[in-house]
Amino acid sequence: MVQILPLFLATLATISPVVQAGSCTPGLDYCGFTLTGNGWDPQGFHHSYLYYCLADGVAILKQKCRFPGCEDGGTGNSDVCPYG
C-alpha cells in the first residue's frame, strides 16, 4: 500500500513557505500565535494558520483555520483547527 503522508509532507514542504526562527517539537502542529508566543519572529506567521514542525525544527504552513481560528492544544500536544 502506498503511504500518502510522506508524499504529502514532501510536496507540502516544497510548495509551502518555510519559516525558521526558533525551535519546535518535530511532528507537532502549531498555531501561528503559539510560535510567536514562544519567541519565533512574528513576521511570516498568521495567528489563525496552522504550521507543521519538521524533523529539522523548521515550521511549514499546513493550513488556514476557519473561524474562530486556531486552538492551542496544550503543552506536548498539537494545536488544532477545530472547524477545519
C-alpha positions, 0 to 999 in steps of 0.5 A: 500500500502506498503511504500518502503522508510522506508524499504529502509532507514532501510536496507540502514542504516544497510548495509551502513557505518555510519559516525558521526562527526558533525551535519546535517539537518535530511532528507537532502542529502549531498555531501561528500565535503559539510560535510567536508566543514562544519567541519565533519572529512574528513576521511570516506567521498568521495567528489563525494558520496552522504550521507543521514542525519538521524533523529539522525544527523548521515550521511549514504552513499546513493550513488556514483555520476557519473561524474562530481560528486556531486552538492551542492544544496544550503543552506536548500536544498539537494545536488544532483547527477545530472547524477545519 
